[in-house]
Amino acid sequence: MENQEHTPADRNTTTTTTTTSSGGGMAFIVGALVVVVAGLAYFVFGGELDGGGESDVNITIDGAGDAVEGAAEAVEGVASGANE
């Protein structure tokens, strides 16, 4: 019999690490940002997103009678002087 030399087969070890993520944390953050932006838009536009609402503003100044008593005549005098 022939003398056969037996060598052990080369051993190769391969380690593979696979990580999977569903992205749940990122989806939660994006969803929260969408809610915040929608809330800010609601308050900025005053709850009327169409912008067609009209509002009346009434301003009353008490005690200013003496200061504006001759204002109408003064404005008329300036306007008539400018036309001449």
MOPAC internal coordinates of N, CA, C and O (Angstrom, degrees):
PM7 1SCF
backbone

  N    0.0000 0     0.00 0     0.00 0    0    0    0
  C    1.4088 1     0.00 0     0.00 0    1    0    0
  C    1.5006 1   111.47 1     0.00 0    2    1    0
  O    1.2310 1   123.74 1   -32.69 1    3    2    1
  N    1.2277 1   110.43 1   147.31 1    3    2    1
  C    1.4432 1   117.16 1  -177.14 1    5    3    2
  C    1.5163 1   110.54 1   -83.33 1    6    5    3
  O    1.2310 1   121.14 1   -32.11 1    7    6    5
  N    1.2398 1   115.42 1   147.89 1    7    6    5
  C    1.4502 1   120.46 1   179.11 1    9    7    6
  C    1.5394 1   108.20 1   -85.36 1   10    9    7
  O    1.2310 1   121.27 1   -71.22 1   11   10    9
  N    1.2915 1   115.17 1   108.78 1   11   10    9
  C    1.4730 1   118.87 1  -179.72 1   13   11   10
  C    1.5146 1   109.16 1  -101.87 1   14   13   11
  O    1.2310 1   122.42 1   -44.95 1   15   14   13
  N    1.2528 1   112.96 1   135.05 1   15   14   13
  C    1.4569 1   117.86 1   179.70 1   17   15   14
  C    1.5257 1   107.97 1   -92.55 1   18   17   15
  O    1.2310 1   121.46 1   -58.24 1   19   18   17
  N    1.2949 1   114.81 1   121.76 1   19   18   17
  C    1.4653 1   120.31 1   179.88 1   21   19   18
  C    1.5266 1   108.67 1   -99.18 1   22   21   19
  O    1.2310 1   121.39 1   -58.08 1   23   22   21
  N    1.3166 1   114.94 1   121.92 1   23   22   21
  C    1.4690 1   119.55 1   175.91 1   25   23   22
  C    1.5175 1   108.35 1  -113.49 1   26   25   23
  O    1.2310 1   121.04 1   -41.57 1   27   26   25
  N    1.2925 1   115.62 1   138.43 1   27   26   25
  C    1.4681 1   117.14 1   179.12 1   29   27   26
  C    1.5243 1   110.00 1   -66.29 1   30   29   27
  O    1.2310 1   121.29 1   -35.26 1   31   30   29
  N    1.2717 1   115.14 1   144.74 1   31   30   29
  C    1.4641 1   120.24 1   179.93 1   33   31   30
  C    1.5254 1   109.62 1   -65.65 1   34   33   31
  O    1.2310 1   121.31 1   -35.38 1   35   34   33
  N    1.3005 1   115.09 1   144.62 1   35   34   33
  C    1.4645 1   119.30 1   177.70 1   37   35   34
  C    1.5261 1   108.74 1   -63.37 1   38   37   35
  O    1.2310 1   121.97 1   -45.87 1   39   38   37
  N    1.2863 1   113.83 1   134.13 1   39   38   37
  C    1.4585 1   118.15 1   179.77 1   41   39   38
  C    1.5295 1   108.97 1  -103.83 1   42   41   39
  O    1.2310 1   121.80 1   -55.73 1   43   42   41
  N    1.3114 1   114.17 1   124.27 1   43   42   41
  C    1.4616 1   120.82 1   177.21 1   45   43   42
  C    1.5257 1   107.72 1  -114.74 1   46   45   43
  O    1.2310 1   121.28 1   -51.41 1   47   46   45
  N    1.2979 1   115.17 1   128.59 1   47   46   45
  C    1.4590 1   119.85 1   177.71 1   49   47   46
  C    1.5152 1   107.87 1  -116.57 1   50   49   47
  O    1.2310 1   121.03 1   -54.90 1   51   50   49
  N    1.3197 1   115.63 1   125.10 1   51   50   49
  C    1.4590 1   121.21 1   178.80 1   53   51   50
  C    1.5227 1   107.90 1  -117.77 1   54   53   51
  O    1.2310 1   120.96 1   -53.58 1   55   54   53
  N    1.3096 1   115.76 1   126.42 1   55   54   53
  C    1.4584 1   120.52 1   178.29 1   57   55   54
  C    1.5253 1   108.30 1  -111.75 1   58   57   55
  O    1.2310 1   120.98 1   -55.13 1   59   58   57
  N    1.3065 1   115.73 1   124.87 1   59   58   57
  C    1.4585 1   121.21 1   179.93 1   61   59   58
  C    1.5267 1   108.20 1  -119.66 1   62   61   59
  O    1.2310 1   121.07 1   -54.16 1   63   62   61
  N    1.3163 1   115.55 1   125.84 1   63   62   61
  C    1.4611 1   120.67 1   177.64 1   65   63   62
  C    1.5192 1   107.90 1  -110.69 1   66   65   63
  O    1.2310 1   120.66 1   -58.28 1   67   66   65
  N    1.3027 1   116.34 1   121.72 1   67   66   65
  C    1.4625 1   121.51 1  -179.44 1   69   67   66
  C    1.5284 1   108.16 1  -116.44 1   70   69   67
  O    1.2310 1   121.34 1   -55.15 1   71   70   69
  N    1.3174 1   115.05 1   124.85 1   71   70   69
  C    1.4644 1   119.42 1   178.08 1   73   71   70
  C    1.5145 1   107.99 1  -113.84 1   74   73   71
  O    1.2310 1   121.02 1   -48.58 1   75   74   73
  N    1.2970 1   115.65 1   131.42 1   75   74   73
  C    1.4621 1   119.71 1   176.93 1   77   75   74
  C    1.5188 1   108.31 1  -119.49 1   78   77   75
  O    1.2310 1   121.39 1   -38.14 1   79   78   77
  N    1.3007 1   114.95 1   141.86 1   79   78   77
  C    1.4575 1   120.71 1   179.37 1   81   79   78
  C    1.5192 1   107.94 1  -137.72 1   82   81   79
  O    1.2310 1   120.92 1   -43.07 1   83   82   81
  N    1.3124 1   115.85 1   136.93 1   83   82   81
  C    1.4591 1   119.05 1  -179.60 1   85   83   82
  C    1.5227 1   111.74 1   -85.46 1   86   85   83
  O    1.2310 1   119.15 1   170.08 1   87   86   85
  N    1.3077 1   119.23 1    -9.92 1   87   86   85
  C    1.4564 1   122.16 1   179.55 1   89   87   86
  C    1.5145 1   112.27 1    76.08 1   90   89   87
  O    1.2310 1   119.46 1  -155.80 1   91   90   89
  N    1.3016 1   118.64 1    24.20 1   91   90   89
  C    1.4593 1   122.47 1  -178.29 1   93   91   90
  C    1.5155 1   112.91 1   -63.39 1   94   93   91
  O    1.2310 1   120.26 1   142.33 1   95   94   93
  N    1.3164 1   117.10 1   -37.67 1   95   94   93
  C    1.4660 1   120.51 1   179.54 1   97   95   94
  C    1.5145 1   111.81 1   -66.32 1   98   97   95
  O    1.2310 1   120.50 1   137.43 1   99   98   97
  N    1.3220 1   116.65 1   -42.57 1   99   98   97
  C    1.4617 1   120.90 1   179.82 1  101   99   98
  C    1.5240 1   110.44 1   -66.94 1  102  101   99
  O    1.2310 1   120.23 1   140.07 1  103  102  101
  N    1.3153 1   117.16 1   -39.93 1  103  102  101
  C    1.4641 1   120.81 1   178.69 1  105  103  102
  C    1.5276 1   110.57 1   -63.67 1  106  105  103
  O    1.2310 1   120.02 1   141.72 1  107  106  105
  N    1.3223 1   117.57 1   -38.28 1  107  106  105
  C    1.4654 1   121.48 1   178.20 1  109  107  106
  C    1.5243 1   110.61 1   -63.98 1  110  109  107
  O    1.2310 1   120.04 1   136.60 1  111  110  109
  N    1.3267 1   117.53 1   -43.40 1  111  110  109
  C    1.4651 1   121.98 1  -179.56 1  113  111  110
  C    1.5272 1   110.56 1   -65.29 1  114  113  111
  O    1.2310 1   120.16 1   135.12 1  115  114  113
  N    1.3288 1   117.29 1   -44.88 1  115  114  113
  C    1.4671 1   120.49 1   179.44 1  117  115  114
  C    1.5272 1   110.34 1   -63.83 1  118  117  115
  O    1.2310 1   120.12 1   139.13 1  119  118  117
  N    1.3213 1   117.38 1   -40.87 1  119  118  117
  C    1.4627 1   121.08 1   178.15 1  121  119  118
  C    1.5167 1   111.68 1   -62.57 1  122  121  119
  O    1.2310 1   120.33 1   138.63 1  123  122  121
  N    1.3258 1   116.97 1   -41.37 1  123  122  121
  C    1.4685 1   120.79 1   178.80 1  125  123  122
  C    1.5289 1   110.58 1   -64.36 1  126  125  123
  O    1.2310 1   120.03 1   139.58 1  127  126  125
  N    1.3183 1   117.54 1   -40.42 1  127  126  125
  C    1.4618 1   120.60 1   178.30 1  129  127  126
  C    1.5231 1   111.61 1   -64.33 1  130  129  127
  O    1.2310 1   120.18 1   141.19 1  131  130  129
  N    1.3236 1   117.25 1   -38.81 1  131  130  129
  C    1.4691 1   120.74 1   178.16 1  133  131  130
  C    1.5278 1   110.32 1   -62.93 1  134  133  131
  O    1.2310 1   120.26 1   137.79 1  135  134  133
  N    1.3180 1   117.10 1   -42.21 1  135  134  133
  C    1.4664 1   121.02 1   179.29 1  137  135  134
  C    1.5289 1   110.79 1   -64.55 1  138  137  135
  O    1.2310 1   119.97 1   138.69 1  139  138  137
  N    1.3219 1   117.66 1   -41.31 1  139  138  137
  C    1.4751 1   121.31 1   179.61 1  141  139  138
  C    1.5268 1   110.67 1   -64.44 1  142  141  139
  O    1.2310 1   120.00 1   135.49 1  143  142  141
  N    1.3199 1   117.60 1   -44.51 1  143  142  141
  C    1.4683 1   120.83 1  -179.74 1  145  143  142
  C    1.5292 1   110.38 1   -65.26 1  146  145  143
  O    1.2310 1   120.01 1   139.82 1  147  146  145
  N    1.3308 1   117.58 1   -40.18 1  147  146  145
  C    1.4638 1   120.34 1   178.34 1  149  147  146
  C    1.5283 1   110.61 1   -64.31 1  150  149  147
  O    1.2310 1   119.91 1   140.19 1  151  150  149
  N    1.3233 1   117.77 1   -39.81 1  151  150  149
  C    1.4616 1   121.05 1   177.76 1  153  151  150
  C    1.5145 1   111.98 1   -64.45 1  154  153  151
  O    1.2310 1   120.39 1   136.87 1  155  154  153
  N    1.3216 1   116.86 1   -43.13 1  155  154  153
  C    1.4645 1   120.21 1   177.86 1  157  155  154
  C    1.5240 1   111.52 1   -63.32 1  158  157  155
  O    1.2310 1   120.09 1   139.15 1  159  158  157
  N    1.3133 1   117.44 1   -40.85 1  159  158  157
  C    1.4660 1   120.88 1   178.76 1  161  159  158
  C    1.5234 1   110.20 1   -62.87 1  162  161  159
  O    1.2310 1   120.23 1   141.15 1  163  162  161
  N    1.3128 1   117.17 1   -38.85 1  163  162  161
  C    1.4647 1   121.00 1   179.42 1  165  163  162
  C    1.5268 1   110.75 1   -62.74 1  166  165  163
  O    1.2310 1   120.32 1   135.12 1  167  166  165
  N    1.3341 1   117.00 1   -44.88 1  167  166  165
  C    1.4536 1   119.86 1  -178.76 1  169  167  166
  C    1.5245 1   112.47 1   -73.81 1  170  169  167
  O    1.2310 1   119.71 1   146.24 1  171  170  169
  N    1.3262 1   118.16 1   -33.76 1  171  170  169
  C    1.4637 1   120.68 1   179.55 1  173  171  170
  C    1.5210 1   110.34 1   -66.91 1  174  173  171
  O    1.2310 1   120.39 1   138.13 1  175  174  173
  N    1.3171 1   116.86 1   -41.87 1  175  174  173
  C    1.4551 1   120.55 1  -178.84 1  177  175  174
  C    1.5251 1   112.12 1   -87.00 1  178  177  175
  O    1.2310 1   119.42 1  -174.43 1  179  178  177
  N    1.3042 1   118.71 1     5.57 1  179  178  177
  C    1.4521 1   122.87 1   174.70 1  181  179  178
  C    1.5085 1   114.09 1    67.89 1  182  181  179
  O    1.2310 1   120.07 1  -155.03 1  183  182  181
  N    1.2985 1   117.46 1    24.97 1  183  182  181
  C    1.4512 1   120.34 1   178.37 1  185  183  182
  C    1.5142 1   113.42 1    82.36 1  186  185  183
  O    1.2310 1   119.63 1   173.79 1  187  186  185
  N    1.3188 1   118.32 1    -6.21 1  187  186  185
  C    1.4539 1   121.85 1   178.18 1  189  187  186
  C    1.5212 1   107.99 1  -112.45 1  190  189  187
  O    1.2310 1   120.69 1   -83.40 1  191  190  189
  N    1.3011 1   116.29 1    96.60 1  191  190  189
  C    1.4589 1   120.01 1  -175.56 1  193  191  190
  C    1.5218 1   112.09 1   -74.33 1  194  193  191
  O    1.2310 1   119.62 1   160.53 1  195  194  193
  N    1.3574 1   118.34 1   -19.47 1  195  194  193
  C    1.4542 1   119.32 1   179.43 1  197  195  194
  C    1.5285 1   112.18 1   -80.20 1  198  197  195
  O    1.2310 1   119.62 1   160.65 1  199  198  197
  N    1.3253 1   118.32 1   -19.35 1  199  198  197
  C    1.4611 1   121.77 1   176.66 1  201  199  198
  C    1.5146 1   113.71 1    72.54 1  202  201  199
  O    1.2310 1   119.17 1  -169.11 1  203  202  201
  N    1.3326 1   119.20 1    10.89 1  203  202  201
  C    1.4524 1   121.98 1  -176.08 1  205  203  202
  C    1.5115 1   113.66 1   -92.57 1  206  205  203
  O    1.2310 1   119.55 1  -177.21 1  207  206  205
  N    1.3011 1   118.46 1     2.79 1  207  206  205
  C    1.4548 1   120.15 1  -177.68 1  209  207  206
  C    1.5189 1   111.88 1   -75.56 1  210  209  207
  O    1.2310 1   120.66 1   -41.07 1  211  210  209
  N    1.3324 1   116.34 1   138.93 1  211  210  209
  C    1.4528 1   120.61 1   176.65 1  213  211  210
  C    1.5160 1   108.14 1  -107.85 1  214  213  211
  O    1.2310 1   120.85 1   -32.06 1  215  214  213
  N    1.3084 1   115.97 1   147.94 1  215  214  213
  C    1.4504 1   119.67 1   177.30 1  217  215  214
  C    1.5230 1   108.82 1  -135.17 1  218  217  215
  O    1.2310 1   120.82 1   -38.52 1  219  218  217
  N    1.3260 1   116.05 1   141.48 1  219  218  217
  C    1.4591 1   121.80 1   177.49 1  221  219  218
  C    1.5216 1   108.94 1   -94.24 1  222  221  219
  O    1.2310 1   121.22 1   -42.25 1  223  222  221
  N    1.3252 1   115.26 1   137.75 1  223  222  221
  C    1.4539 1   120.50 1   178.46 1  225  223  222
  C    1.5232 1   107.30 1  -119.62 1  226  225  223
  O    1.2310 1   120.74 1   -59.01 1  227  226  225
  N    1.3085 1   116.19 1   120.99 1  227  226  225
  C    1.4591 1   121.81 1   177.37 1  229  227  226
  C    1.5218 1   108.46 1  -113.90 1  230  229  227
  O    1.2310 1   121.14 1   -53.09 1  231  230  229
  N    1.3297 1   115.42 1   126.91 1  231  230  229
  C    1.4545 1   120.46 1   179.85 1  233  231  230
  C    1.5198 1   108.07 1  -119.43 1  234  233  231
  O    1.2310 1   120.69 1   -53.40 1  235  234  233
  N    1.3058 1   116.28 1   126.60 1  235  234  233
  C    1.4575 1   121.97 1   178.99 1  237  235  234
  C    1.5258 1   108.37 1  -122.02 1  238  237  235
  O    1.2310 1   121.22 1   -52.64 1  239  238  237
  N    1.3350 1   115.27 1   127.36 1  239  238  237
  C    1.4632 1   120.04 1   177.72 1  241  239  238
  C    1.5167 1   107.05 1  -115.09 1  242  241  239
  O    1.2310 1   120.30 1   -66.18 1  243  242  241
  N    1.3025 1   117.02 1   113.82 1  243  242  241
  C    1.4599 1   122.15 1   179.53 1  245  243  242
  C    1.5250 1   110.11 1   -88.10 1  246  245  243
  O    1.2310 1   120.80 1   -41.17 1  247  246  245
  N    1.3206 1   116.08 1   138.83 1  247  246  245
  C    1.4583 1   120.58 1   175.56 1  249  247  246
  C    1.5055 1   114.26 1    85.20 1  250  249  247
  O    1.2310 1   118.93 1  -167.95 1  251  250  249
  N    1.3209 1   119.65 1    12.05 1  251  250  249
  C    1.4528 1   121.57 1  -179.18 1  253  251  250
  C    1.5202 1   111.83 1  -101.87 1  254  253  251
  O    1.2310 1   119.84 1  -168.93 1  255  254  253
  N    1.3296 1   117.91 1    11.07 1  255  254  253
  C    1.4681 1   122.21 1  -176.18 1  257  255  254
  C    1.5147 1   113.36 1   -60.27 1  258  257  255
  O    1.2310 1   120.04 1   136.62 1  259  258  257
  N    1.3364 1   117.53 1   -43.38 1  259  258  257
  C    1.4592 1   120.56 1  -178.26 1  261  259  258
  C    1.5262 1   111.93 1   -67.53 1  262  261  259
  O    1.2310 1   120.45 1   146.75 1  263  262  261
  N    1.3110 1   116.74 1   -33.25 1  263  262  261
  C    1.4636 1   120.31 1  -176.21 1  265  263  262
  C    1.5213 1   112.13 1   -73.49 1  266  265  263
  O    1.2310 1   119.63 1   151.12 1  267  266  265
  N    1.3347 1   118.32 1   -28.88 1  267  266  265
  C    1.4616 1   120.33 1  -175.46 1  269  267  266
  C    1.5189 1   112.46 1  -109.10 1  270  269  267
  O    1.2310 1   120.54 1  -170.20 1  271  270  269
  N    1.3298 1   116.56 1     9.80 1  271  270  269
  C    1.4625 1   120.22 1  -174.82 1  273  271  270
  C    1.5202 1   112.44 1   -59.32 1  274  273  271
  O    1.2310 1   119.16 1   134.34 1  275  274  273
  N    1.2954 1   119.21 1   -45.66 1  275  274  273
  C    1.4654 1   121.48 1  -177.64 1  277  275  274
  C    1.5142 1   112.93 1  -102.14 1  278  277  275
  O    1.2310 1   119.80 1  -168.82 1  279  278  277
  N    1.3181 1   117.99 1    11.18 1  279  278  277
  C    1.4658 1   120.35 1  -175.68 1  281  279  278
  C    1.5137 1   111.98 1   -66.72 1  282  281  279
  O    1.2310 1   119.45 1   141.09 1  283  282  281
  N    1.3273 1   118.65 1   -38.91 1  283  282  281
  C    1.4629 1   120.69 1  -178.44 1  285  283  282
  C    1.5173 1   111.10 1   -63.54 1  286  285  283
  O    1.2310 1   120.08 1   135.71 1  287  286  285
  N    1.3420 1   117.45 1   -44.29 1  287  286  285
  C    1.4610 1   120.40 1   179.30 1  289  287  286
  C    1.5297 1   111.20 1   -65.69 1  290  289  287
  O    1.2310 1   120.20 1   142.96 1  291  290  289
  N    1.3276 1   117.22 1   -37.04 1  291  290  289
  C    1.4667 1   120.60 1   179.83 1  293  291  290
  C    1.5169 1   110.77 1   -65.98 1  294  293  291
  O    1.2310 1   120.39 1   138.81 1  295  294  293
  N    1.3189 1   116.86 1   -41.19 1  295  294  293
  C    1.4664 1   120.36 1   179.94 1  297  295  294
  C    1.5257 1   109.72 1   -67.22 1  298  297  295
  O    1.2310 1   120.01 1   140.70 1  299  298  297
  N    1.3447 1   117.58 1   -39.30 1  299  298  297
  C    1.4662 1   119.62 1   178.20 1  301  299  298
  C    1.5220 1   111.03 1   -64.83 1  302  301  299
  O    1.2310 1   120.58 1   141.67 1  303  302  301
  N    1.3367 1   116.50 1   -38.33 1  303  302  301
  C    1.4559 1   120.40 1   179.24 1  305  303  302
  C    1.5143 1   111.54 1   -65.11 1  306  305  303
  O    1.2310 1   120.12 1   139.94 1  307  306  305
  N    1.3390 1   117.37 1   -40.06 1  307  306  305
  C    1.4722 1   120.59 1   178.67 1  309  307  306
  C    1.5086 1   110.42 1   -68.03 1  310  309  307
  O    1.2310 1   120.33 1   139.51 1  311  310  309
  N    1.3453 1   116.97 1   -40.49 1  311  310  309
  C    1.4537 1   120.63 1  -178.50 1  313  311  310
  C    1.5301 1   111.01 1   -66.56 1  314  313  311
  O    1.2310 1   120.07 1   139.72 1  315  314  313
  N    1.3402 1   117.47 1   -40.28 1  315  314  313
  C    1.4601 1   119.60 1  -179.83 1  317  315  314
  C    1.5369 1   110.52 1   -72.07 1  318  317  315
  O    1.2310 1   120.31 1   148.67 1  319  318  317
  N    1.3149 1   117.02 1   -31.33 1  319  318  317
  C    1.4624 1   120.05 1   177.35 1  321  319  318
  C    1.5166 1   111.72 1   -70.19 1  322  321  319
  O    1.2310 1   120.09 1   148.51 1  323  322  321
  N    1.3232 1   117.43 1   -31.49 1  323  322  321
  C    1.4594 1   120.72 1   179.36 1  325  323  322
  C    1.5213 1   111.48 1   -73.62 1  326  325  323
  O    1.2310 1   120.47 1   150.98 1  327  326  325
  N    1.3378 1   116.72 1   -29.02 1  327  326  325
  C    1.4646 1   120.54 1  -178.86 1  329  327  326
  C    1.5236 1   111.65 1   -77.03 1  330  329  327
  O    1.2310 1   119.23 1   158.93 1  331  330  329
  N    1.3161 1   119.07 1   -21.07 1  331  330  329
  C    1.4646 1   122.06 1  -176.89 1  333  331  330
  C    1.4755 1   113.39 1   -78.73 1  334  333  331
  O    1.2310 1   120.10 1   180.00 1  335  334  333

